[in-house]
């Protein structure tokens, strides 16, 4: 995997009426947090990610060896992990788009992010990625860029271009005018494991620091960081702003 420097540093034309994009409930982008009395990394992981077991995602980039030892006033980097939602009976992609984004017409964003071919057929219990569309970064299009190319650069897969096109109301992802400012949705870069990959090598390539392998392992619930399988999809947390 070769990740562009722009990714290492780490978003409206068309027939649709521009919706009001709401910030996801309980979701934040990359931020700094100052520790207060009563905090622990497990509590912070529960607050920011909805999963206390993800505390290593915070511990590793902050160089914290003992997750039980943080001090009041300490400033922590809180990496961005794309929110996940488990589909309940009766829920639909358009309903979820209305709930999270305030616009049911944005269901193709959810379909694309989760490789759903038929948005009317989604199995109950499936865990869905919910890209961030509020309080995100922006990108100014330069000569030669297409949404497919940007999707590959930002998210790891060119076919994820609807994640960019729908919130920006772009009907032709291969033709975007130079100078246009795009909303850049928040969605973790994904990498499909190939023969020879290791978490250390992926961490070195993506972050420039092999020791970040433990953060990748935690974010993907990989119990043994020495055991990843060909074809496995890994999501890489963002450490800097979009």
RODO-2510 file (C-alpha; in nm, 4 decimals, decimal comma):
residues 242
     n   res          X          Y          Z
     1     x     0,0000     0,0000     0,0000
     2     x     0,1330     0,3414    -0,0877
     3     x    -0,0395     0,6248     0,0935
     4     x    -0,0026     0,9807    -0,0393
     5     x     0,1442     1,2442     0,1961
     6     x    -0,1954     1,4187     0,2030
     7     x    -0,3515     1,1093     0,3569
     8     x    -0,0700     1,0645     0,6023
     9     x    -0,1342     1,4143     0,7236
    10     x    -0,4795     1,3725     0,7887
    11     x    -1,6290     1,7859     0,0962
    12     x    -2,2322     2,0931    -0,3090
    13     x    -2,4228     2,1374    -0,8476
    14     x    -2,6885     1,8760    -0,9369
    15     x    -3,0614     1,8313    -0,9178
    16     x    -3,0886     1,7701    -0,5426
    17     x    -3,1753     2,0467    -0,3017
    18     x    -2,8864     2,1090    -0,0639
    19     x    -2,9696     1,9424     0,2687
    20     x    -2,8631     2,0572     0,6105
    21     x    -2,5826     1,8253     0,7115
    22     x    -2,5892     1,7401     1,0794
    23     x    -2,2907     1,6426     1,2880
    24     x    -2,3173     1,2779     1,3868
    25     x    -2,4484     1,2207     1,7367
    26     x    -2,1568     1,1421     1,9648
    27     x    -1,9045     1,1566     1,6807
    28     x    -1,6052     1,3859     1,6663
    29     x    -1,3310     1,4431     1,4163
    30     x    -0,9633     1,4385     1,5146
    31     x    -0,9277     1,6625     1,8168
    32     x    -0,7254     1,7460     2,1254
    33     x    -0,8745     1,6729     2,4652
    34     x    -0,7639     1,7943     2,8077
    35     x    -0,7948     1,5345     3,0818
    36     x    -1,0196     1,6225     3,3783
    37     x    -1,0654     1,4561     3,7152
    38     x    -1,2302     1,1152     3,6873
    39     x    -1,1184     1,0494     3,3301
    40     x    -0,9654     0,7221     3,2188
    41     x    -0,8744     0,6051     2,8705
    42     x    -1,1500     0,3433     2,8826
    43     x    -1,4057     0,6115     2,9714
    44     x    -1,2777     0,8374     2,6938
    45     x    -1,2933     0,5524     2,4411
    46     x    -1,6515     0,4843     2,5477
    47     x    -1,7403     0,8533     2,5162
    48     x    -1,5783     0,9167     2,1807
    49     x    -1,6149     0,5764     2,0116
    50     x    -1,8942     0,4024     2,2037
    51     x    -1,6555     0,1175     2,2841
    52     x    -1,4377     0,1201     2,5960
    53     x    -1,2161    -0,1575     2,4547
    54     x    -1,0806     0,0881     2,1976
    55     x    -0,8699     0,2694     2,4587
    56     x    -0,5413     0,1632     2,2870
    57     x    -0,6458     0,3810     1,9886
    58     x    -0,5946     0,6771     2,2218
    59     x    -0,3052     0,5348     2,4228
    60     x    -0,0723     0,4453     2,1359
    61     x    -0,0464     0,7795     1,9476
    62     x    -0,0140     0,9601     2,2797
    63     x     0,2749     0,7421     2,3923
    64     x     0,0879     0,6172     2,6996
    65     x     0,2350     0,2907     2,8271
    66     x     0,0024     0,2439     3,1248
    67     x    -0,3580     0,3264     3,0253
    68     x    -0,4474     0,3650     3,3931
    69     x    -0,2027     0,6504     3,4353
    70     x    -0,3172     0,9797     3,2835
    71     x    -0,3054     1,3104     3,4654
    72     x    -0,5471     1,5995     3,5011
    73     x    -0,4563     1,8692     3,2497
    74     x    -0,2783     1,6266     3,0176
    75     x    -0,3589     1,6974     2,6517
    76     x    -0,4520     1,3934     2,4456
    77     x    -0,4878     1,3447     2,0728
    78     x    -0,8211     1,1703     2,0030
    79     x    -0,7932     0,9932     1,6642
    80     x    -1,0943     0,9765     1,4346
    81     x    -1,2665     0,6404     1,3884
    82     x    -1,5665     0,6247     1,1568
    83     x    -1,8869     0,5657     1,3524
    84     x    -2,0527     0,2252     1,3191
    85     x    -2,4236     0,1482     1,3516
    86     x    -2,5813    -0,1961     1,3863
    87     x    -2,8906    -0,2211     1,1699
    88     x    -3,2050    -0,2879     1,3746
    89     x    -3,5334    -0,4393     1,2520
    90     x    -3,7338    -0,1878     1,0497
    91     x    -3,4395     0,0402     0,9745
    92     x    -3,3575     0,1430     0,6168
    93     x    -3,0665     0,3263     0,4591
    94     x    -3,2873     0,6237     0,3723
    95     x    -3,4142     0,6321     0,7299
    96     x    -3,0609     0,6224     0,8653
    97     x    -2,9549     0,8983     0,6241
    98     x    -3,2447     1,1097     0,7505
    99     x    -3,1473     1,0366     1,1103
   100     x    -2,7760     1,1007     1,0797
   101     x    -2,7645     1,3623     0,8031
   102     x    -3,1093     1,5206     0,8037
   103     x    -3,1605     1,4126     0,4419
   104     x    -3,2929     1,0698     0,3386
   105     x    -3,1717     1,1338    -0,0173
   106     x    -2,8142     1,0850     0,1058
   107     x    -2,8663     0,7070     0,1458
   108     x    -2,6203     0,6400    -0,1450
   109     x    -2,3422     0,7647     0,0847
   110     x    -2,4184     0,4809     0,3250
   111     x    -2,4624     0,2295     0,0427
   112     x    -2,1263     0,3180    -0,1129
   113     x    -1,9345     0,3269     0,2141
   114     x    -2,0599    -0,0209     0,2978
   115     x    -2,0477    -0,1800    -0,0509
   116     x    -2,4245    -0,2317    -0,0578
   117     x    -2,5405    -0,3051    -0,4124
   118     x    -2,9138    -0,2900    -0,3437
   119     x    -2,9964    -0,0212    -0,0838
   120     x    -3,3360    -0,1857    -0,0305
   121     x    -3,1765    -0,5094     0,0882
   122     x    -2,9662    -0,4776     0,4033
   123     x    -2,9628    -0,7524     0,6615
   124     x    -3,0593    -0,6825     1,0215
   125     x    -2,7606    -0,6955     1,2540
   126     x    -2,5135    -0,5748     0,9928
   127     x    -2,2621    -0,3212     1,1192
   128     x    -2,2650    -0,0150     0,8945
   129     x    -2,0045     0,2577     0,8574
   130     x    -2,1585     0,6054     0,8920
   131     x    -1,9286     0,8603     0,7204
   132     x    -1,9001     1,2002     0,8852
   133     x    -2,0494     1,4837     0,6788
   134     x    -2,0588     1,7620     0,9357
   135     x    -1,7654     1,9625     1,0720
   136     x    -1,5316     1,8087     0,8171
   137     x    -1,2503     1,9389     0,6001
   138     x    -1,2620     2,0786     0,2503
   139     x    -1,0614     2,0262    -0,0667
   140     x    -1,0097     2,2536    -0,3656
   141     x    -1,0043     2,0609    -0,6938
   142     x    -0,6904     2,0913    -0,9037
   143     x    -0,6245     2,0049    -1,2674
   144     x    -0,6645     1,6349    -1,3455
   145     x    -0,8504     1,5321    -1,0319
   146     x    -1,1653     1,3182    -1,0452
   147     x    -1,3825     1,1990    -0,7603
   148     x    -1,2737     0,8408    -0,8236
   149     x    -0,9103     0,9445    -0,7852
   150     x    -0,9877     1,1420    -0,4697
   151     x    -1,1839     0,8497    -0,3232
   152     x    -0,8876     0,6218    -0,3838
   153     x    -0,6480     0,8710    -0,2271
   154     x    -0,8626     0,9505     0,0764
   155     x    -1,0399     0,6218     0,1435
   156     x    -0,8388     0,3532    -0,0333
   157     x    -1,0980     0,2607    -0,2988
   158     x    -1,1972     0,4476    -0,6160
   159     x    -1,5493     0,3004    -0,6087
   160     x    -1,6214     0,4974    -0,2921
   161     x    -1,6658     0,8143    -0,5024
   162     x    -2,0413     0,8407    -0,4169
   163     x    -1,9331     0,9210    -0,0614
   164     x    -1,7981     1,2446    -0,2088
   165     x    -2,0378     1,3067    -0,4980
   166     x    -2,3721     1,2893    -0,3164
   167     x    -2,3084     1,5370    -0,0337
   168     x    -2,1491     1,7674    -0,2926
   169     x    -2,4376     1,7174    -0,5428
   170     x    -2,2072     1,6134    -0,8272
   171     x    -2,3764     1,4067    -1,0977
   172     x    -2,0640     1,3120    -1,2971
   173     x    -1,7780     1,1986    -1,0726
   174     x    -1,5333     1,2120    -1,3636
   175     x    -1,5934     1,5798    -1,4370
   176     x    -1,5369     1,8272    -1,1557
   177     x    -1,4364     2,1829    -1,2345
   178     x    -1,0923     2,3001    -1,1277
   179     x    -1,1120     2,5336    -0,8295
   180     x    -1,4335     2,3897    -0,6925
   181     x    -1,4329     2,3497    -0,3151
   182     x    -1,5587     2,0095    -0,2023
   183     x    -1,6799     1,8893     0,1326
   184     x    -1,4443     1,6062     0,2251
   185     x    -1,6477     1,3458     0,4188
   186     x    -1,4872     1,1748     0,7140
   187     x    -1,4284     0,8066     0,6457
   188     x    -1,1294     0,6013     0,7538
   189     x    -0,8859     0,4839     0,4880
   190     x    -0,9374     0,1125     0,4256
   191     x    -0,6754    -0,1381     0,3223
   192     x    -0,7371    -0,4938     0,2036
   193     x    -0,4602    -0,7207     0,3282
   194     x    -0,2395    -0,8817     0,0625
   195     x     0,0266    -1,1487     0,0942
   196     x     0,3264    -1,0203     0,2877
   197     x     0,1420    -0,7467     0,4774
   198     x     0,2031    -0,6968     0,8469
   199     x     0,0486    -0,4435     1,0811
   200     x     0,3910    -0,2956     1,1494
   201     x     0,4580    -0,2467     0,7786
   202     x     0,1137    -0,0911     0,7257
   203     x     0,1668     0,1431     1,0208
   204     x     0,5067     0,2498     0,8876
   205     x     0,3662     0,3103     0,5399
   206     x     0,0519     0,4965     0,6495
   207     x     0,1749     0,6863     0,9553
   208     x     0,5520     0,6804     0,9175
   209     x     0,5743     0,4983     1,2508
   210     x     0,5682     0,1185     1,2794
   211     x     0,4752     0,1374     1,6485
   212     x     0,1265     0,2542     1,5486
   213     x     0,0522    -0,1116     1,4656
   214     x    -0,1129    -0,1510     1,8073
   215     x    -0,3559     0,1307     1,7269
   216     x    -0,4573    -0,0372     1,3996
   217     x    -0,5004    -0,3688     1,5808
   218     x    -0,7222    -0,2131     1,8481
   219     x    -0,9347    -0,0162     1,6008
   220     x    -1,0068    -0,3356     1,4062
   221     x    -1,0428    -0,5665     1,7083
   222     x    -0,7444    -0,7746     1,5958
   223     x    -0,6600    -0,9880     1,8989
   224     x    -0,3179    -1,1003     1,7743
   225     x    -0,1373    -0,8252     1,5768
   226     x     0,0872    -1,0916     1,4244
   227     x    -0,2116    -1,2649     1,2648
   228     x    -0,3898    -1,0880     0,9821
   229     x    -0,5291    -1,2707     0,6818
   230     x    -0,5178    -1,2051     0,3086
   231     x    -0,8413    -1,0353     0,2042
   232     x    -0,9100    -0,8930     0,5499
   233     x    -1,0229    -0,5281     0,5393
   234     x    -0,8542    -0,2974     0,7887
   235     x    -0,9672     0,0555     0,8714
   236     x    -0,6932     0,3022     0,9592
   237     x    -0,7777     0,5747     1,2151
   238     x    -0,7058     0,9364     1,1210
   239     x    -0,4487     1,1115     1,3352
   240     x    -0,4750     1,4607     1,1902
   241     x    -0,7533     1,6807     1,0582
   242     x    -0,9292     1,6059     0,7287
***
